[in-house]
Amino acid sequence: QLAESGGGLVQPGGSLRLSCAASGRAFSGYSMGWFRQAPGKDREFVAGITWSGRATHYPDSVKGRFTVSRDNTKNTLYLQMNSLKPEDTGVYYCAAVDYSLRSPLSNSWGQGTQVTVSP
């Protein structure tokens, strides 16, 4: 099971740090990713990280602003989001991903955490 937290309301230009706590599975053996879904839009890839944390992958829309990291000793995935924009608004989810670091292994999603970027 995966549980996202850390979302909230922030002004444009602000920062948030999301967390994803994993339980019931061998977290350290999986590459992980962050995804988001804005109202009326499809879920989209935001960030991916290998099981070791040595490689990461981002779409151009967040590159240079978002940083994904993980602590395998705490079974936790993080997403540091800086210079937030209104278009970053959405529900953020974490998931195990495949070798591409951008495709989820499952269609099962947690509750996610809401991020709202607004003046």
N, C-alpha and C positions, 0 to 999 in steps of 0.2 A: 504494500500500500504506500501511496505517496500523498503527502499533505503539504500544500502550498500555504505560505503566509508572508506577511510583510507589505501587502498592498495598502493603498490609501489614496487620499486626495493630495495632490501636490501642484504647485504652480509651474508654469512653463519655465524651463531652465533649472528646475530643482532635481533632486536625486531621491532614489529609493533603493533599498536592498531587499530583494525577495529571497526567501528560503524555501527549500523543498526537503522535508524530512522523510526518509525512507524506512520502512519496516517490513519484515516478513519476506525479504528477498536478499540475495547477495549483491547489495548495492555496488560494492567495489568492483564487481566483475562486469558491470554494464556501462557502456557509453550512455550519456544522458543529454537531454535537450530541454530547452524552454520553448514554449509556443504561446501565442496569444490569439484571442478572438474578439474583434470589435463588433458592436451591434450591427446586425445585418450583413456581416462579412464572414468569409470562410476563416477557419483557424489557419494561422500562418506560423512558419518557423521563425524563431528569434535568435537562438544560440544553441550550440552543441559543443560537447566536450567528451574526449575519450575517457575510458575507464581510469587511466593513469593520471589524467589531467594535463598531459603534455601537449595535447593538440586541441585547438578550438576552431570553431567555424561560425561565421555570422553572415547574415544577408547585408547588402549594402545599406539598407535603411537604418541599421543600428550600429554598423561598424564604426569604431572610434568612440562610441558613447556607452555601449553596454559591455560588461565583462562577466563572463561565466567562470565559475570556479567550483571546486568541490573539496570536501574534507571527508575522506573515506573512513577516518577513525570515528567520525560522528555520524556517518551515513546521511550526510547533508549536502545538497546542491545549492548554490547561490547564484543570484543574478544581480550584479551591481549596475544600476541604471542612472546615468548622469545626463545632464543637458536634455531633460525630458521635454517632449513636444506634445501638443494636443493629439496628434495622430498616434501617439504611443498608448492612448487610452484603450483599455480592453481588459478582459479576464485572462490572466496568465496561468499557464499550466506547465507542469514538468512531466517528463515521460522518458522511459528508456528508448534509445534510438538505435538504428542500425549502423553499419560501417560508414555510411555517408555522413553521419552525424546530424542528419536533417529529417529523417523519416522515422516516425514512431513505430515501435515494434508491435504495438497493440492499439486498438480503437477504444480502449477503456480509459476514461479520464477521471481525475479527481474533481473536487469542487472548484479548484482554482482560487486565485486571489485577485480581487478587483483593483485595477490601477486606473485612476482618473487624473488626467492632467488638464487643469483648467485654471484660468485667472481667478 
